């Protein structure tokens, strides 16, 4: 059960990304003038969530910033796998640029997550009474 709580979010996000990559190009929605923004933004959001999920899994319930790089590396590795996987999907092509966009999303996600966690911990420290 502990494994599911730790790694479940990462596996879920990986499954969603895999399913999206397996969608043939002809079945992808079109957003008109906003198409590029939505699709590349989706890449960034997906990999931001994936890197945070990896960070959560690797941390075992504690907050260790030294695990940021391994979480980032795992997200980048999955991005490369995802692009390779798209090679076999009709109407889709792998792109190095997408891996860079995914890596950017992963980095932003981890930076934001660590910043929010540090703010939360600082607030908790400031609000505790001296007797605690």
DSSP file (Angstrom, degrees, kcal/mol; ACC not computed):
  #  RESIDUE AA STRUCTURE BP1 BP2  ACC     N-H-->O    O-->H-N    N-H-->O    O-->H-N    TCO  KAPPA ALPHA  PHI   PSI    X-CA   Y-CA   Z-CA
    1    1 A X     >        0   0    0      0, 0.0     4,-2.0     0, 0.0     5,-0.2   0.000 360.0 360.0 360.0 -38.5    0.0    0.0    0.0
    2    2 A X  H  >  +     0   0    0      1,-0.2     4,-2.2     2,-0.2     5,-0.2   0.881 360.0  55.6 -62.2 -36.8    2.9    2.4    0.8
    3    3 A X  H  >>S+     0   0    0      1,-0.2     4,-3.4     2,-0.2     5,-0.5   0.909 106.7  50.1 -61.8 -41.8    4.2    1.9   -2.7
    4    4 A X  H  >5S+     0   0    0      1,-0.2     4,-1.8     2,-0.2     5,-0.3   0.904 110.7  49.0 -64.6 -41.2    0.9    2.9   -4.2
    5    5 A X  H  <5S+     0   0    0     -4,-2.0     4,-0.3     2,-0.2    -1,-0.2   0.870 119.9  38.1 -66.1 -36.0    0.8    6.1   -2.1
    6    6 A X  H  <5S+     0   0    0     -4,-2.2     4,-0.3    -5,-0.2    -2,-0.2   0.949 132.7  21.4 -79.4 -51.1    4.4    7.0   -3.1
    7    7 A X  H  X5S+     0   0    0     -4,-3.4     4,-2.5    -5,-0.2     5,-0.2   0.587  99.8  88.3 -98.9 -12.7    4.5    5.9   -6.8
    8    8 A X  H  X<S+     0   0    0     -4,-1.8     4,-2.7    -5,-0.5     5,-0.2   0.904  87.9  50.6 -54.9 -47.8    0.8    5.9   -7.7
    9    9 A X  H  > S+     0   0    0     -4,-0.3     4,-2.4    -5,-0.3    -1,-0.2   0.908 112.2  47.7 -59.4 -40.3    0.7    9.6   -8.7
   10   10 A X  H  > S+     0   0    0     43,-0.3     4,-2.6    -4,-0.3    -1,-0.2   0.922 112.6  48.2 -66.0 -43.3    3.8    9.1  -11.0
   11   11 A X  H  X S+     0   0    0     -4,-2.5     4,-2.3     2,-0.2    -2,-0.2   0.902 111.7  50.9 -63.7 -40.1    2.4    6.0  -12.6
   12   12 A X  H  X S+     0   0    0     -4,-2.7     4,-2.1    -5,-0.2    -2,-0.2   0.933 112.2  45.1 -63.1 -46.9   -1.0    7.8  -13.2
   13   13 A X  H  X S+     0   0    0     -4,-2.4     4,-2.5     1,-0.2     5,-0.2   0.906 112.5  52.3 -65.1 -40.5    0.6   10.8  -14.8
   14   14 A X  H  X S+     0   0    0     -4,-2.6     4,-2.6     1,-0.2    -1,-0.2   0.903 109.1  50.3 -60.4 -40.9    2.9    8.5  -16.9
   15   15 A X  H  X S+     0   0    0     -4,-2.3     4,-2.5     2,-0.2    -1,-0.2   0.892 110.3  49.4 -65.2 -39.8   -0.2    6.6  -18.1
   16   16 A X  H  X S+     0   0    0     -4,-2.1     4,-2.3     2,-0.2    -2,-0.2   0.927 112.8  46.8 -65.5 -44.3   -2.0    9.8  -19.1
   17   17 A X  H  X S+     0   0    0     -4,-2.5     4,-2.3     2,-0.2    -2,-0.2   0.916 112.3  50.7 -62.9 -42.8    1.0   11.0  -21.0
   18   18 A X  H  X S+     0   0    0     -4,-2.6     4,-1.5     1,-0.2    -2,-0.2   0.922 110.8  48.5 -61.3 -44.8    1.4    7.6  -22.7
   19   19 A X  H  < S+     0   0    0     -4,-2.5     4,-0.4     1,-0.2    -1,-0.2   0.900 111.0  50.2 -63.3 -40.7   -2.3    7.6  -23.7
   20   20 A X  H >< S+     0   0    0     -4,-2.3     3,-1.0     1,-0.2    -1,-0.2   0.896 110.8  49.9 -64.3 -39.1   -2.0   11.1  -25.1
   21   21 A X  H 3< S+     0   0    0     -4,-2.3    -1,-0.2     1,-0.2    -2,-0.2   0.771 105.5  57.5 -69.8 -25.6    1.1   10.1  -27.1
   22   22 A X  T 3< S+     0   0    0     -4,-1.5     2,-0.5    -5,-0.2    -1,-0.2   0.513  80.7 107.5 -83.7  -4.5   -0.8    7.1  -28.5
   23   23 A X  S <  S-     0   0    0     -3,-1.0     5,-0.1    -4,-0.4    66,-0.1  -0.629  78.3-117.8 -75.2 121.6   -3.5    9.3  -29.9
   24   24 A X    >>  -     0   0    0     -2,-0.5     3,-1.7     1,-0.1     4,-0.5  -0.232  21.0-115.5 -58.0 148.8   -3.1    9.4  -33.7
   25   25 A X  G >4 S+     0   0    0     65,-2.4     3,-1.0     1,-0.3    66,-0.2   0.834 115.0  58.4 -54.7 -36.3   -2.4   12.8  -35.2
   26   26 A X  G 34 S+     0   0    0     64,-0.3    -1,-0.3     1,-0.2    65,-0.1   0.710 105.0  51.5 -69.6 -18.8   -5.8   12.8  -37.0
   27   27 A X  G <4 S+     0   0    0     -3,-1.7    -1,-0.2     2,-0.1    -2,-0.2   0.468  83.8 109.9 -95.8  -3.2   -7.6   12.4  -33.7
   28   28 A X  S << S-     0   0    0     -3,-1.0     2,-0.1    -4,-0.5    -8,-0.0  -0.491  74.2-113.3 -73.8 141.1   -6.0   15.3  -31.9
   29   29 A X        -     0   0    0     -2,-0.2     2,-0.4     2,-0.0    -1,-0.1  -0.379  24.4-137.2 -70.0 153.2   -8.2   18.3  -31.2
   30   30 A X        -     0   0    0      1,-0.1     3,-0.1    -2,-0.1    -1,-0.0  -0.937  14.7-170.5-112.6 135.9   -7.4   21.5  -33.0
   31   31 A X    >   -     0   0    0     -2,-0.4     3,-1.8     1,-0.4     6,-0.1   0.070  30.3-138.2-113.6  22.1   -7.5   24.8  -31.1
   32   32 A X  G >  S-     0   0    0      1,-0.3     3,-1.8     2,-0.2    -1,-0.4  -0.325  79.6  -0.5  62.1-131.7   -7.1   27.2  -34.1
   33   33 A X  G 3  S+     0   0    0      1,-0.3    -1,-0.3     2,-0.1     3,-0.3   0.736 138.5  53.0 -63.8 -22.3   -4.8   30.1  -33.5
   34   34 A X  G <> S+     0   0    0     -3,-1.8     4,-2.7     1,-0.2     5,-0.3   0.349  77.0 106.4 -93.5   5.0   -4.2   28.8  -29.9
   35   35 A X  H <> S+     0   0    0     -3,-1.8     4,-2.6     1,-0.2     5,-0.3   0.907  80.5  44.8 -53.5 -51.4   -3.2   25.3  -31.0
   36   36 A X  H  > S+     0   0    0     -4,-0.3     4,-2.5    -3,-0.3     5,-0.4   0.900 113.7  50.6 -62.4 -42.0    0.5   25.7  -30.4
   37   37 A X  H  > S+     0   0    0     -4,-0.2     4,-2.1     1,-0.2    -2,-0.2   0.932 114.0  43.7 -63.3 -47.0   -0.1   27.3  -27.0
   38   38 A X  H  X S+     0   0    0     -4,-2.7     4,-2.1     2,-0.2    -2,-0.2   0.921 117.4  44.5 -66.4 -44.2   -2.5   24.6  -25.8
   39   39 A X  H  X S+     0   0    0     -4,-2.6     4,-1.8    -5,-0.3    -2,-0.2   0.931 119.1  39.7 -70.4 -45.4   -0.4   21.7  -27.0
   40   40 A X  H  X S+     0   0    0     -4,-2.5     4,-2.4    -5,-0.3    -1,-0.2   0.866 115.4  53.5 -72.3 -34.3    3.0   22.9  -25.8
   41   41 A X  H  X S+     0   0    0     -4,-2.1     4,-2.8    -5,-0.4    -2,-0.2   0.877 106.8  52.9 -63.1 -37.4    1.4   24.2  -22.6
   42   42 A X  H  X S+     0   0    0     -4,-2.1     4,-2.7     2,-0.2    -2,-0.2   0.893 107.3  51.8 -63.9 -39.9   -0.1   20.7  -22.1
   43   43 A X  H  X S+     0   0    0     -4,-1.8     4,-2.3     2,-0.2     5,-0.2   0.955 112.4  45.5 -57.7 -50.3    3.4   19.3  -22.5
   44   44 A X  H  X S+     0   0    0     -4,-2.4     4,-2.0     1,-0.2    -2,-0.2   0.913 114.4  47.2 -63.4 -43.7    4.8   21.6  -19.9
   45   45 A X  H  X S+     0   0    0     -4,-2.8     4,-2.5     2,-0.2     5,-0.2   0.931 111.5  51.3 -64.2 -45.5    1.9   21.0  -17.5
   46   46 A X  H  X S+     0   0    0     -4,-2.7     4,-2.1     1,-0.2    -2,-0.2   0.909 114.5  42.2 -58.8 -43.4    2.1   17.2  -17.9
   47   47 A X  H  X S+     0   0    0     -4,-2.3     4,-2.3     2,-0.2    -1,-0.2   0.767 109.9  57.0 -79.7 -24.3    5.8   17.1  -17.2
   48   48 A X  H  X S+     0   0    0     -4,-2.0     4,-1.9    -5,-0.2    -2,-0.2   0.939 112.0  43.4 -63.8 -46.7    5.6   19.6  -14.3
   49   49 A X  H  X S+     0   0    0     -4,-2.5     4,-2.4     1,-0.2    -2,-0.2   0.887 113.4  52.0 -65.4 -38.9    3.1   17.3  -12.7
   50   50 A X  H  X S+     0   0    0     -4,-2.1     4,-2.6    -5,-0.2    -2,-0.2   0.927 109.4  48.2 -65.2 -44.2    5.3   14.2  -13.5
   51   51 A X  H  X S+     0   0    0     -4,-2.3     4,-2.5     1,-0.2    -1,-0.2   0.892 112.5  49.1 -64.9 -37.7    8.4   15.7  -12.0
   52   52 A X  H  X S+     0   0    0     -4,-1.9     4,-2.6     2,-0.2    -1,-0.2   0.904 111.0  50.5 -65.7 -40.7    6.5   16.7   -8.9
   53   53 A X  H  X S+     0   0    0     -4,-2.4     4,-2.2     2,-0.2   -43,-0.3   0.899 111.4  47.8 -64.5 -40.4    5.1   13.1   -8.7
   54   54 A X  H  X S+     0   0    0     -4,-2.6     4,-2.7     2,-0.2     5,-0.2   0.924 111.1  51.3 -63.2 -44.1    8.6   11.7   -9.0
   55   55 A X  H  X S+     0   0    0     -4,-2.5     4,-1.6     1,-0.2    -2,-0.2   0.914 110.0  49.9 -59.1 -44.1    9.9   14.0   -6.4
   56   56 A X  H  X>S+     0   0    0     -4,-2.6     4,-0.7     1,-0.2     5,-0.6   0.917 112.5  47.1 -58.9 -45.6    7.1   12.9   -4.1
   57   57 A X  H ><5S+     0   0    0     -4,-2.2     3,-0.6     1,-0.2    -2,-0.2   0.894 113.6  46.8 -66.9 -40.7    7.9    9.3   -4.7
   58   58 A X  H 3<5S+     0   0    0     -4,-2.7    -1,-0.2     1,-0.2    -2,-0.2   0.760 103.6  63.7 -73.4 -24.9   11.6    9.7   -4.1
   59   59 A X  H ><5S-     0   0    0     -4,-1.6     3,-1.8    -5,-0.2    -1,-0.2   0.671  86.0-147.0 -78.6 -17.6   11.3   11.7   -1.0
   60   60 A X  T <<5S-     0   0    0     -4,-0.7    -3,-0.1    -3,-0.6     3,-0.1   0.854  73.9 -47.3  53.4  38.1    9.6    9.0    1.2
   61   61 A X  T 3 <S+     0   0    0     -5,-0.6    -1,-0.3     1,-0.3     2,-0.3   0.404 121.9  94.7  88.7  -3.5    7.6   11.6    3.1
   62   62 A X  S <  S-     0   0    0     -3,-1.8     2,-0.8    -6,-0.1    -1,-0.3  -0.749  76.4-117.1-114.1 167.8   10.4   14.0    3.8
   63   63 A X        +     0   0    0     -2,-0.3     2,-0.5    -3,-0.1     3,-0.1  -0.874  40.0 164.8-108.5 103.1   11.5   17.1    1.9
   64   64 A X    >   -     0   0    0     -2,-0.8     3,-1.8     1,-0.1     4,-0.1  -0.954  25.0-161.8-121.4 112.4   15.0   16.7    0.6
   65   65 A X  G >  S+     0   0    0     -2,-0.5     3,-1.8     1,-0.3     4,-0.4   0.687  85.2  75.3 -67.7 -16.7   16.1   19.1   -2.1
   66   66 A X  G 3  S+     0   0    0      1,-0.3     4,-0.4     2,-0.1    -1,-0.3   0.648  89.1  61.0 -69.8 -10.6   18.9   16.8   -3.1
   67   67 A X  G <> S+     0   0    0     -3,-1.8     4,-1.7     1,-0.2    -1,-0.3   0.368  78.7  89.1 -94.6   4.2   16.3   14.6   -4.8
   68   68 A X  H <> S+     0   0    0     -3,-1.8     4,-2.6     2,-0.2     5,-0.2   0.939  87.0  49.3 -64.7 -46.7   15.2   17.4   -7.2
   69   69 A X  H  > S+     0   0    0     -4,-0.4     4,-3.2    -3,-0.2     5,-0.2   0.935 109.7  49.5 -64.1 -46.2   17.8   16.5   -9.8
   70   70 A X  H  > S+     0   0    0     -4,-0.4     4,-2.4     1,-0.2    -1,-0.2   0.901 112.8  48.7 -58.7 -37.5   16.9   12.7   -9.8
   71   71 A X  H  X S+     0   0    0     -4,-1.7     4,-2.0     2,-0.2    -1,-0.2   0.919 113.3  47.0 -65.5 -42.7   13.2   13.7  -10.2
   72   72 A X  H  X S+     0   0    0     -4,-2.6     4,-2.4     2,-0.2    -2,-0.2   0.922 111.9  50.7 -63.0 -45.0   14.1   16.1  -13.0
   73   73 A X  H  X S+     0   0    0     -4,-3.2     4,-2.6     1,-0.2    -2,-0.2   0.910 109.2  50.5 -61.0 -44.0   16.2   13.4  -14.7
   74   74 A X  H  X S+     0   0    0     -4,-2.4     4,-2.4    -5,-0.2    -1,-0.2   0.900 110.3  50.1 -62.1 -40.4   13.4   10.8  -14.5
   75   75 A X  H  X S+     0   0    0     -4,-2.0     4,-2.1     2,-0.2    -1,-0.2   0.912 112.0  47.7 -64.8 -41.8   11.0   13.2  -16.1
   76   76 A X  H  X S+     0   0    0     -4,-2.4     4,-2.1     2,-0.2    -2,-0.2   0.886 110.5  52.3 -66.1 -38.4   13.4   14.0  -18.9
   77   77 A X  H  X S+     0   0    0     -4,-2.6     4,-2.1     1,-0.2    -2,-0.2   0.913 110.5  47.4 -63.0 -42.7   14.1   10.3  -19.4
   78   78 A X  H  X S+     0   0    0     -4,-2.4     4,-2.8     2,-0.2    -1,-0.2   0.863 108.1  56.3 -67.5 -34.3   10.3    9.7  -19.7
   79   79 A X  H  X S+     0   0    0     -4,-2.1     4,-2.1     2,-0.2    -2,-0.2   0.911 108.1  47.9 -61.7 -41.8   10.1   12.6  -22.1
   80   80 A X  H  X S+     0   0    0     -4,-2.1     4,-2.1     2,-0.2    -2,-0.2   0.912 112.6  48.5 -65.4 -42.1   12.6   11.0  -24.3
   81   81 A X  H  X S+     0   0    0     -4,-2.1     4,-2.7     1,-0.2    -2,-0.2   0.908 109.5  53.7 -61.8 -41.7   10.8    7.7  -24.1
   82   82 A X  H  X S+     0   0    0     -4,-2.8     4,-1.8     1,-0.2    -2,-0.2   0.900 108.7  47.9 -61.2 -42.9    7.5    9.5  -24.9
   83   83 A X  H  X S+     0   0    0     -4,-2.1     4,-0.7     2,-0.2    -1,-0.2   0.896 112.0  49.7 -66.9 -39.1    9.0   11.0  -28.1
   84   84 A X  H >< S+     0   0    0     -4,-2.1     3,-1.0     1,-0.2     4,-0.4   0.916 108.9  53.6 -62.4 -42.7   10.4    7.6  -29.1
   85   85 A X  H >< S+     0   0    0     -4,-2.7     3,-1.6     1,-0.3    -2,-0.2   0.854 100.1  61.0 -60.5 -36.6    6.9    6.1  -28.5
   86   86 A X  H >< S+     0   0    0     -4,-1.8     3,-1.7     1,-0.3     6,-0.3   0.744  87.4  75.0 -65.1 -21.8    5.3    8.7  -30.8
   87   87 A X  T << S+     0   0    0     -3,-1.0    -1,-0.3    -4,-0.7    -2,-0.2   0.794  97.9  46.2 -57.0 -28.9    7.4    7.4  -33.6
   88   88 A X  T <  S+     0   0    0     -3,-1.6     2,-0.5    -4,-0.4    -1,-0.3   0.327  93.1  94.8 -99.2   5.6    5.1    4.4  -33.8
   89   89 A X  S X  S-     0   0    0     -3,-1.7     3,-2.0     3,-0.1   -66,-0.1  -0.875  83.6-111.9-102.2 125.1    1.8    6.5  -33.6
   90   90 A X  T 3  S+     0   0    0     -2,-0.5   -65,-2.4     1,-0.3   -64,-0.3  -0.258  99.6  10.9 -56.5 134.1    0.2    7.3  -37.0
   91   91 A X  T 3  S+     0   0    0      1,-0.2     2,-0.4   -67,-0.2    -1,-0.3   0.540 108.1 104.0  77.5   6.8    0.4   11.0  -37.8
   92   92 A X    <   -     0   0    0     -3,-2.0     2,-0.4    -6,-0.3    -1,-0.2  -0.912  48.0-168.3-121.1 148.2    2.8   11.8  -35.0
   93   93 A X        -     0   0    0     -2,-0.4    -6,-0.1    -3,-0.1     2,-0.1  -0.992  25.6-113.9-134.4 143.6    6.5   12.5  -35.1
   94   94 A X        -     0   0    0     -2,-0.4     2,-0.4   -10,-0.1     3,-0.1  -0.451  33.2-168.6 -72.1 149.8    9.2   12.7  -32.4
   95   95 A X    >>  -     0   0    0      1,-0.1     4,-1.2    -2,-0.1     3,-0.6  -0.977  28.2-149.4-145.2 127.9   10.7   16.1  -31.9
   96   96 A X  H 3> S+     0   0    0     -2,-0.4     4,-1.9     1,-0.2     3,-0.2   0.858 101.8  63.0 -60.2 -35.4   13.8   17.1  -29.8
   97   97 A X  H 3> S+     0   0    0      1,-0.2     4,-2.1     2,-0.2    -1,-0.2   0.851  98.6  54.4 -58.8 -35.5   12.1   20.4  -29.3
   98   98 A X  H <> S+     0   0    0     -3,-0.6     4,-2.8     2,-0.2    -1,-0.2   0.875 104.9  53.3 -67.5 -36.2    9.3   18.7  -27.4
   99   99 A X  H  X S+     0   0    0     -4,-1.2     4,-2.6     2,-0.2    -2,-0.2   0.907 109.7  48.9 -63.6 -39.9   11.8   17.0  -25.1
  100  100 A X  H  X S+     0   0    0     -4,-1.9     4,-2.1     2,-0.2    -2,-0.2   0.891 111.7  48.5 -66.1 -39.2   13.2   20.5  -24.3
  101  101 A X  H  X S+     0   0    0     -4,-2.1     4,-2.4     2,-0.2    -2,-0.2   0.912 112.2  49.4 -65.1 -42.4    9.7   21.8  -23.7
  102  102 A X  H  X S+     0   0    0     -4,-2.8     4,-2.5     2,-0.2    -2,-0.2   0.915 110.8  49.7 -61.5 -43.7    9.0   18.8  -21.4
  103  103 A X  H  X S+     0   0    0     -4,-2.6     4,-2.5     2,-0.2    -1,-0.2   0.881 109.6  51.6 -63.8 -38.4   12.3   19.4  -19.5
  104  104 A X  H  X S+     0   0    0     -4,-2.1     4,-2.6     2,-0.2     5,-0.2   0.924 110.3  48.5 -63.6 -44.2   11.4   23.1  -19.1
  105  105 A X  H  X S+     0   0    0     -4,-2.4     4,-2.7     1,-0.2    -2,-0.2   0.904 111.2  50.6 -61.1 -41.7    8.0   22.1  -17.7
  106  106 A X  H  X S+     0   0    0     -4,-2.5     4,-2.4     2,-0.2    -2,-0.2   0.919 112.0  47.0 -62.3 -44.3    9.6   19.6  -15.3
  107  107 A X  H  X S+     0   0    0     -4,-2.5     4,-2.5     2,-0.2     5,-0.2   0.921 113.9  46.9 -64.7 -44.4   12.1   22.3  -14.1
  108  108 A X  H  X S+     0   0    0     -4,-2.6     4,-2.7     2,-0.2     5,-0.2   0.920 112.1  51.3 -63.9 -43.0    9.4   24.9  -13.6
  109  109 A X  H  X S+     0   0    0     -4,-2.7     4,-2.6    -5,-0.2    -2,-0.2   0.926 112.9  44.2 -60.0 -46.4    7.2   22.4  -11.8
  110  110 A X  H  X S+     0   0    0     -4,-2.4     4,-2.8     2,-0.2     5,-0.2   0.907 113.9  49.9 -66.7 -41.7    9.9   21.3   -9.4
  111  111 A X  H  X S+     0   0    0     -4,-2.5     4,-2.3    -5,-0.2    -2,-0.2   0.930 114.1  45.2 -62.4 -44.7   11.0   24.9   -8.7
  112  112 A X  H  X S+     0   0    0     -4,-2.7     4,-2.8    -5,-0.2     5,-0.2   0.915 113.2  50.4 -64.8 -43.4    7.4   26.0   -8.0
  113  113 A X  H  X S+     0   0    0     -4,-2.6     4,-2.6    -5,-0.2    -2,-0.2   0.936 112.8  45.5 -61.1 -48.0    6.8   23.0   -5.8
  114  114 A X  H  X S+     0   0    0     -4,-2.8     4,-2.5     2,-0.2    -1,-0.2   0.895 113.4  50.6 -64.1 -39.6    9.9   23.5   -3.7
  115  115 A X  H  X S+     0   0    0     -4,-2.3     4,-2.2    -5,-0.2    -2,-0.2   0.932 112.3  46.2 -63.5 -45.8    9.2   27.2   -3.4
  116  116 A X  H  X S+     0   0    0     -4,-2.8     4,-2.3     1,-0.2    -2,-0.2   0.901 113.1  50.0 -64.1 -40.7    5.6   26.6   -2.3
  117  117 A X  H  X S+     0   0    0     -4,-2.6     4,-2.5    -5,-0.2    -1,-0.2   0.901 110.4  49.4 -64.6 -40.4    6.8   23.9    0.2
  118  118 A X  H  X S+     0   0    0     -4,-2.5     4,-2.3     2,-0.2    -2,-0.2   0.895 111.6  49.1 -66.9 -38.0    9.4   26.2    1.6
  119  119 A X  H  X S+     0   0    0     -4,-2.2     4,-2.2     2,-0.2    -2,-0.2   0.903 111.6  49.8 -64.3 -40.9    6.8   29.0    2.0
  120  120 A X  H  X S+     0   0    0     -4,-2.3     4,-2.4     2,-0.2    -2,-0.2   0.911 112.0  47.3 -64.6 -43.5    4.5   26.5    3.7
  121  121 A X  H  X S+     0   0    0     -4,-2.5     4,-2.4     2,-0.2    -2,-0.2   0.889 111.2  51.1 -66.8 -39.0    7.2   25.4    6.1
  122  122 A X  H  X S+     0   0    0     -4,-2.3     4,-2.2     2,-0.2    -1,-0.2   0.906 111.2  48.4 -63.9 -40.8    8.2   29.0    6.9
  123  123 A X  H  X S+     0   0    0     -4,-2.2     4,-1.8     2,-0.2    -2,-0.2   0.914 111.1  50.3 -65.0 -42.8    4.6   29.8    7.7
  124  124 A X  H  X S+     0   0    0     -4,-2.4     4,-0.9     1,-0.2    -2,-0.2   0.896 111.5  48.7 -61.9 -40.4    4.2   26.7    9.9
  125  125 A X  H  < S+     0   0    0     -4,-2.4     3,-0.3     1,-0.2    -1,-0.2   0.888 112.5  48.2 -66.1 -39.4    7.4   27.7   11.8
  126  126 A X  H  < S+     0   0    0     -4,-2.2    -1,-0.2     1,-0.2    -2,-0.2   0.788 111.9  48.8 -72.8 -27.6    6.2   31.2   12.3
  127  127 A X  H  < S+     0   0    0     -4,-1.8    -1,-0.2    -5,-0.1    -2,-0.2   0.578  86.2 103.0 -92.7  -9.1    2.7   30.2   13.5
  128  128 A X  S  < S-     0   0    0     -4,-0.9     2,-0.1    -3,-0.3    -3,-0.0  -0.484  74.2-120.9 -73.6 142.4    3.8   27.7   16.1
  129  129 A X    >   -     0   0    0     -2,-0.2     3,-1.7     1,-0.1    -1,-0.1  -0.469  23.9-111.0 -78.4 157.0    3.7   28.8   19.6
  130  130 A X  T 3  S+     0   0    0      1,-0.3    -1,-0.1     2,-0.2    -2,-0.1   0.767 116.0  62.1 -59.6 -25.3    6.9   28.8   21.7
  131  131 A X  T 3         0   0    0      1,-0.2    -1,-0.3     0, 0.0    -3,-0.0   0.695 360.0 360.0 -74.4 -17.6    5.5   25.9   23.8
  132  132 A X    <         0   0    0     -3,-1.7    -1,-0.2     0, 0.0    -2,-0.2   0.495 360.0 360.0 -77.6 360.0    5.3   23.6   20.8
